[in-house]
């Protein structure tokens, strides 16, 4: 994560993997797992539903958080990509 601190959001969003797919990106609240949506509500984060962002590390590990302007607040560590599962 420290390595990303010197990059702009544009530079971060341009990074790709797996045939050019976006590596780091925003997440739609509706695509989150049911458990993740419940945790989102319990943590009183509903005002940030449009600011959910995912950083991808290796095949499965994700860091999920909230973008607040130019800042990023880590909310969840997702070692098995279960917070917002991919649909393949």
C-alpha positions in Angstrom: 0.0 0.0 0.0 2.9 2.4 0.8 4.0 2.0 -2.8 0.8 3.5 -4.1 0.9 6.6 -1.9 3.1 8.4 -4.4 0.7 7.8 -7.3 -2.3 9.7 -8.5 -5.7 8.1 -8.6 -5.5 8.2 -12.4 -2.2 6.3 -12.3 -3.6 3.7 -9.9 -6.7 3.2 -12.1 -4.6 2.6 -15.2 -2.9 -0.5 -13.8 -4.2 -3.7 -15.4 -4.0 -7.4 -15.1 -5.5 -10.5 -16.8 -5.7 -9.4 -20.5 -6.0 -5.7 -19.7 -8.7 -5.8 -17.0 -8.6 -3.0 -14.4 -6.6 -4.1 -11.4 -7.8 -1.4 -8.9 -11.3 0.0 -9.3 -14.5 1.3 -7.7 -17.1 -1.2 -6.5 -20.8 -0.9 -6.8 -22.6 -1.4 -3.5 -25.1 -3.8 -5.2 -22.3 -6.1 -6.3 -21.0 -6.7 -2.8 -21.6 -10.0 -1.0 -24.6 -10.0 1.3 -22.2 -10.2 4.3 -20.2 -7.3 3.0 -23.4 -5.2 2.6 -24.4 -6.0 6.2 -21.0 -5.0 7.5 -21.2 -1.8 5.5 -24.5 -1.0 7.2 -23.2 -2.0 10.7 -20.2 0.3 10.3 -22.5 3.2 9.4 -20.8 3.7 6.0 -24.0 4.1 3.9 -23.0 7.7 3.0 -19.9 6.3 1.2 -21.8 3.7 -1.0 -20.5 5.6 -4.1 -16.9 5.7 -2.9 -16.0 2.0 -2.3 -12.6 1.2 -3.9 -10.7 -2.0 -4.2 -7.0 -2.5 -4.5 -5.9 -5.9 -5.9 -2.8 -7.8 -4.8 -1.9 -11.1 -6.3 -4.8 -13.3 -7.5 -7.1 -13.1 -4.5 -6.0 -10.6 -1.9 -7.9 -7.3 -1.9 -7.8 -4.2 0.3 -11.2 -2.5 0.3 -11.8 1.0 1.5 -13.5 4.3 1.1 -12.2 7.1 -1.2 -12.6 10.4 0.6 -11.4 12.9 -2.0 -7.7 12.2 -2.6 -7.5 10.1 0.6 -8.1 6.3 1.0 -9.4 4.9 4.3 -8.8 1.1 4.6 -12.0 -0.6 5.8 -11.5 -4.3 5.0 -8.7 -6.8 4.3 -10.1 -9.5 2.0 -7.5 -12.3 1.6 -9.8 -14.6 -0.4 -11.7 -12.1 -2.7 -15.0 -12.7 -1.0 -16.0 -9.1 -0.2 -17.0 -8.6 -3.8 -16.6 -11.9 -5.6 -15.8 -11.9 -9.4 -18.3 -13.3 -11.8 -16.4 -15.5 -14.3 
